[in-house]
Amino acid sequence: MRICSLVPSATDILVALGLRDHIVAVTHECEVPPGAKIPVITHSTLQSKTLTSRDIDRHVTATTHSGSSLYLLDHAMLEQCDPDLIITQELCDVCAIGYRHVAAAVRRLDEAAGTQRVILSVEPQTLSQILEATLRIGEAAGVGDRAARLIHDMRRRIDAISEIGRRATRQLRVLAMEWLDPPYSAGHWVPEMIRLVGGHDEMGREGAFSCEITWDDVAKNDPEILILMPCSFDLERTLRDADPLTRHVWWTDLRAVRRGRVCAVDSGRYFSRHGPRIVDGLAILGEIIHPELFPRCAAENAWRQLN
């Protein structure tokens, strides 16, 4: 089977299912195994590596309001790759190319070639839905048994981590931030993950979109633990974007800052994507929120405490 993955998390799942050699195209944000030469079929209109977080937010807002797309699909390469299965998403047009753009492109190809390719859209918002999406991808790719085994392993690890989290004598007040300028609280599966390891994110909404907040809201919430996880950023970029925050006069008034409980994480690898590494993200949250229960096992570049 020839598979085109237009979602970074789907690429992670396909690789975990042993289907690397079946992937014929990926996005510019997908992480492929070393040595794998897979054509990149999208590019972004956003130069996120050189723009500030505020500039990125403005560009995204303007693009969304104009009805445009943040991502461009290489139609000629799509035709050349000739995939049987195309995996896309409808959850967030900011995270990946939107479903309607993909569907329109595939429809044109099918009409020209007289074929009918399979488009699979995955949009999980909770941990259980992540497992369901993994199974759907495996079944669509013809490896349902492998997907079932992967899900069993993921569920076993989630249950084991959650069991440790239940030993916490108190649920600490946590604020996970999905964007820093402007500030956004985390949504989707992240508040659920925090709850499972013995924390409580009052500003996060389980199974729902992240929402914009203000720094006054942060001050009023005054979390005991502050976790910085800008969507899709690695640890280095998160630390760079966090640096201006530390120079604000209100920064040292936050309880989490005074107690040295502010952490930055590699969100792109462990939290933004709904692939197998989301379980590693769950363990990382345990290490941050209840280190007395979760001795550190994560790599050095997975998360760091701010000075």
C-alpha positions, 0 to 999 in steps of 0.5 A: 500500500502507498500511503501519504501522511498529511498529519505529523502524528499519523506519520509517527503512528505509521512508523510505529506500526512498521510501515515506513517503507509504505509512506510515499509522501509526508508534510514538511513538519513530519518527523521521519526516521534517519535515512528515510528519503520520503518526499515532502508534499507540503510547505507553509506560508508561515516562516515560524522559525524567524517570527515571534509568537505574537507575529505567528498569532497575527499571521494565523488569525489573518489567514483564517479570517481571509479563508486562506490556508497556512499550508500549500499542497504540491498537487503535482507531487501528489499525483506523482506519488500516486497514494492509495491511502491519504491520511489527513485531519479536520481538528485544526487548520493551524496544525496541518493542511485542512481536510477540504483542501485535501479532499478537493485535490484528491477528487481532481486526481480521481476524476482524471485517473478514474480511481477512488483513493481512500481519505482517512481523517483523524481528529482525536481530542482525548486519550481514548480517541487517540487510541481509537485513531491509532486503530483506524489508521492501522486498519486502513493500512491493512495492519489492524493486528499490529495496531491492536498490539500497539494500542494494548501497549499504550493503554497498559503504560497509561494505566500504570502511570495513572495508578501511580498518579492516584497515589498523590495525596493532593492534586496540585493546581497546574496551568499548562500553556499552549501559547505564550504570546498571546497566552492560551491555556492547553486543551484537548488531551492535555488537561486529562493527562494532568489529571491522571498524574495527580494535578488539576488544570482549572483553566484547561478544558478536557476534550475541547479546544485551547482558549485564549486567556490573559496574564491577569487570568494567570495571576488570579489562578496563581498556579502552583506549577506552570508548564510552558508547551507552545504548540509544536515547539521543541524545548529550545524554541520554548525556552527562547519564547519564555525568556521575555516573560521572565522580564515582566514585573508580575513574573516574580509574583507568581507562586509557581515562579517563587517556588521554582515550579516553572517548566518548559517542555518539548511540546512538538514531540510529546504533547502536540501530536496524538501519536505513541509518544503521547504516553511519554508526555504523560510520564513527563507530566508526572515527573514535573507535577509529582517528582516524589512519585515519578523519578526522572526518566525523560531525556534531558531535552524533553523538559527543563525547569526554568531558573 
